[in-house]
Amino acid sequence: MMNPVYIVGAARTPTARINTQLDSVPSTTLGAIVIREALRRSQVPLDLFSDVYMGQVLQAGAGQAPAKQAAMQAGLSPDIEATTINKVCASGLKAITFAAQNIQLGYAVAQVAGGMESMSNVPEYLKKGYDANCEEKQVIDGLSLDGLTNSSDGRSMGACAEVVAQQMGISREDQDDYAFGAYNRASRAQQNNVFQEEITPVLVDAGTAEIFDTDSLPHESLFSRLQSLKPVFGPDGTVTAGNACPLSDGAAAVVLVDALVAGQFCRENRVLAKIVAYADASVAPHEFALAPTKAIQLVLERAQMCAEQISLWEINEAFAIVVIASQQLLGLDPDIVNVNGGAIAFGHPLGSSGCRLLVSLLHQLAHDQYGIAVICNGGGGATAVLIQRVQGDSLGVPT
């Protein structure tokens, strides 16, 4: 029987639009900020940690071993093992499952996992052997190539989302209606300080002591004119700048421990949850928007549960199509899906988003409730994690 795994600390940065508040902060620094804060909140001694897993999709220009950089900047020992994960948008959630496996198998007692991304700082590429005297400069957009393009056929992820919309009969109106509701939920949650507890501020400029501590939402005028926005991926398309996520910067991290460590140090922690199950699933690359449905079905099967037992869902809003498809195919109650909005409003820092979903879910669930965080990824995949909020008195007394 595998060892149980508990999440005992969680933190995220606010999410910023690309080339705005966080554009001067490297991805590894963002990662260090959330690792340090998640560790502080966990109250677990640093010498118990053996591994760090951090998702990052756009690693070019970040320097060697980004996860190790972030771990050391956060104050962990120079001899800590650190691995950088790239499962495209699911990287931050996949990192958590790798860490969980170590604890389940008895290889570790305490782990850090999460994700980080600075889409603002992705470089452009010149192929090796580039002739500076050549009149025709072949500069490659690194962000587009490595983050936003389906490598199997060269189409953008948005164009692939259009395929699923057509297959399922999801209209432009359906997507705009979802996006409008998602923005309103996010705006209301922000006004009510719902995210205050999960966010750790970022010092943007030490000289001026400038602090960034609130997710950057698009101006409400964008969502008041959804119907007038032009389709991005063809004149007859349905995906617009209003019903898809903006590009962003941010980071998130969680602390995972075994039952003994949880019982010894974390019984009074604000965030305390058990990982019940997790799963990866895949479909054809151009149908990536359908992958979360498959991952959800698999994670429920592994947990021997049904969808009706889930109190809250966090489904990444890369495109409105993704959430609408999952709701339709699985018969999910829209009232418990992304209750405080998601990436359509806040943005989608690729390597961070999977962990961000889980951090938000951890803070929303009531004791004993179950929740699922799921995110699709380029290449046709998806990762899902099912958790249960628990109380400290449910942990065994350490011996």
N, C-alpha and C positions, 0 to 999 in steps of 0.2 A: 504494500500500500504506500502511495506517495505521501510525502510530508505536505501538510497544508501551508498555504502562502497567504500572508496578510500584508495589506498596504497600510502603512502607519504614518505616512507623511506625504504631502503633496503641495506643489506650488507651481505657479506659472507667471510669466511676465504678462503685462497687457499686450495686446496685439496691435501693431501699427501698420498703416498702409505703407506699401513699398515707397522708398525715397521720401519718407517723412520723419517722424519723431525718432525712430531707432536706426536711421541709415548710417549713423556714425559708430554704431556699436557692432563689433564683430560677432558672428554666430557663436563662437566659442565663449565669448564673454557673456552673452545671453544665457548659454548653457550653464556656465559657472554660477550665475546669479540664482537660477532656479535649483540647481543641485545644492548649493549652500543653504538655501532657505528650506528646502524639503528635509535636509539633514537636521537642521535646527528644530524644525517642528516635530520630527520623529522622536527626538530625545534618545536615540540609539547611539552608543559610544562609537566613535569613528574607527577605532581599531577592530571592530567586528566586520567591517565591510571589506569584501574581497574583489568585487567586480562592479564596473560601471558600463552600461550600454546606453548609447545615445544615438538616436536617429538623426541623420542629416543627408539630404538628397543632393544638394548643390555644394559639393565639397571643394570644387576648384578654387584655388586662391586662399583657402582657409588655413593652409599649412598642414604639415604632417600630423596624423593621428588626432583629429579634432576632439574626439571623446576624451582622450588622455589630457589634452590641453584644458578642457573644461573641468575635468575632475581635479587636476592639480590647482587650477585657479580657485576652485571652490574650497581648497584646504585639505583635500584628501592626500594620503601619503604618495610620494613619488613612485612607490612600488605597487600601487594599485593596478590591477588589470583593467584595461578599458578598450572597448570595441565600438567602432562607429558602424551603424546599420543603415543600409539603403534599400528599403522596399518602397521606394517612391513615397506617395502620400501616407502609406501605412507604417512608415519607418518608426515613428514614436511609439505606436502601439505594439508593433512587432518587437521592439527593444524590450518592452515590459514582459512579453511572453518568454523571451530568451532568459531574462533574469529569473522569472518564476520557475522555469525548468531547473535551474541550478539548485534552487531551494527544494523543489519537489524531490529531486534525486539525492538530496543530502550532500551536495557538493559545496553548499554555501549556507550561511545563516542570515546574511544581510547583503542586500544589493541596491544599487541605484539604477534607475532606468528612466528614459524620457526622450525628448527630441529638441532640436534647435534649428533655426533657419534664419539667415539674413538674405532674403531675396534681393535686397537693395545692393548687395555687394558681390553679386555673381559677375565674374568678368566675361568679356567677349574673347573669342578664341581666334588665333591664327594658326593654321596648320604648320607643322614642322617643315622647314625648307622654304617658307614664305619669302618671296623676293620683294624686298622693300621698294625696288625700283619699278615693280610692275604697276602699270596704271590701274588695272582692275584689282581692287582690294577685296579679297574674299574673307571678310570678317564674319565669324559665326556667333550668333546670339546664344551664349551659353545657357541662359535661363530658359529660352524656348527649346533648345535642343535637348537638354538633360532633364527638364522639368515638365514641359508642357506639350511634348510631341510624342505621339504613338510611334514607337520605333519600328513596329512591324509593317506599317504602311505609309508613314510620313505624315499622316493627318494629325491635326491638333486634337487635344482631348475634347475640346468643345464640339468639333465636327463629329467625333465619335459619339458624344452625348446626343447629338441630333439623330443619329441612327436609332438609338434606343427610344427616343421620343416618338419617332415615326413608327417603330415596331409596335409600341404599346399604345399608340394613339393619344399620347400626352400632348395637349395643345399648348400654344403660347399662353392662352388665358389661364390654363391650369398652373403653369409655371409662375406667371406673374402673380396670381392669387396666393400661391404658396410663399413667394418672396415677400409680398406685402405683409402677410401675417408674420413671417419670420422676423422681418425688420421691426415690426411693432412689438413683438415679444422681447427682442433684444433691447430695444429702446426703453421699454418699461422696466426690464430687469436692471438696466444700468441706472435708471433714475431712482430705483429702490435700493441701490447699493448691493444687489444680489452677489456680485462678483468680488466685492471688496475683500472677503476673507481668503479667497483662493489666489488673489493677485499679490505678487511682491513687486514693489516699485523698482524702476531702473534709473540709476543716476546717469543722465545723458551727457552732462557737461560738468565736470568737477570744478571748473573755473567759476561758473555761474551758479553752481548747485542746482542746475535744472533737473527736475524729477519728472519722469513720465510714469503715471500710475493708473491710467484709465484707457480701456480699449477705444480705439478710434473708430467711430461709426461714420458711415457716409452721410452727407447732408440729406436731410429728410426730403429735399426737393427731388432727389433721384427716384425715390419710391413713390412720390406723388405724381410722377410722369412716366410710370412704368410702361404704359401702353404706347407711348410715343417713341420709345427707344428703338433704334434700328437693330435688327438681328446682326450678330457679329460674324456668323459663319455661313453667309449666303443670303441673298435677298428673300428667299422663301423660308428661312430658318426660324427657329423659335427661341434660341438661346440669346440673351442680351446681357449687357453689363449689369442689369438690374436683377436678373434671376440666376446669376452665377456669382461665384466668390471673387473678391478682389485679391490681388497678390499682396503678400504681407510679410512682416518680420515678427519673430517671437520665439519663445522657448517654454518648455514645461518639463517637470520631473516628478517622480514618485520614489518613495523608499519602500522596499519589500523586505520582509523578514519571515523567519519561521515562527512556529507557535511558542517556542521557549523564549525567544527574544521579545516577541510581542507581549507575552505574559509578564516578563520581567521589567520591561521599560515603558510599555506603551498602553497600559490599561486605561489611562485617563486621557489619551489623545483625542483631539477633536475629530480627526479623520482616522477611522478604523474600519477596514473592510477586508473581507475574505475573497480571494480569487476562486470562483467556483469552477470555471472552465474557460477555455479559449480555443479559437479555431482560425485557420486560414482556408480560403477557398478561391477558386479561379474560374473564369469563363474566357471566351475569346477576347483578345486585347481590345478590340473595338467595341465590345459590349461591357466594358468595365463597370458601367453604371448599374448593372444587374448583379455584380459580384457580392455586394453586401447581403442581398437576400439569401444567397447560397451559404455565406459564412454564418449568418444568423441561424439558419436551419441546422447547420452542423454543430454550432456551439450549444444550441438547445438540446440537440440529440445527445451530445456528450454529457450534459448536465442532467439528462433525463427529466427535462422540464418542458413546458409549453409556453407559447407567447403570452398567454393570459396571466401567467405568474410574474411577468415583468412589470414593475411599477413605473419605470422611466427608461426611455430610449434616447441615446445620443447617436445620431446618424450624420456623418459629415456632409455638409451642404456644399460640396464642390460645385454642384449644379443642383438646382431645384429638382431636376429630373431624377436624381439619385434617390432623394427622400420620397418623392411621389411614387416611384416604382416600388420601393420597399413597402410603403404603406399599402399600395394596391395589391401586390402579390402575396403579402403576409396577413392582410386584414388588420393592420395595426390601428389603434385608436390615435388619431392625430393629436388629441388633447394631452397625450403623455409622450409625444415625440418632440425633442428639441424645445422643451418648455420655455427656455430662456433665449431662444434664438441660436444662431450658429454662424458658420463661415460666410453666408451670404451677407450678413451684417458686419461681422468682425474681421473677416479675412481668413486666409488659409496659408500660413507659413508651412510649407510642405512637410518638412521633417518633424515639426512640432505638433501638428494638428491632432494626430492620433492620441498622443498623451494628453493634450489639452482637453479632448473629449472626456477622457477618464477623470481628469482632475475636476472638471465641472460636475460630472456625474457623482463623484464621491461627495461633493459638498451639497448636492441636491437631495440625495436619498435619505429617507428616515431610517431609524433602526429597524433591522430585520428585512427591509425591502431589498428586492433584487433589481439590478439595472444592467443594461447592455450598452457598450460603446462599440461602434462599428464604423469602419472607414474603407472606402475603395482605394485602389491604387493603380497607377499606370502599369500596363502589361496585363490587365484583366483580373487583377487579384483583389482581395479584401481580407481584413483581419478583424475579428470580433473578440471581445473580452466580456465575460459575464461575472459580475461581482455581487456580493451581499454585504450591506452595512451591518456591523455587529457591535455589541457593547462590550466594554472591557471585562465585565463580570462573567462573560461567556467563555473567556480564556481560562485555561487550566492554571492552577497555582504552580509556579515554578518550583522544582525540587532540586 
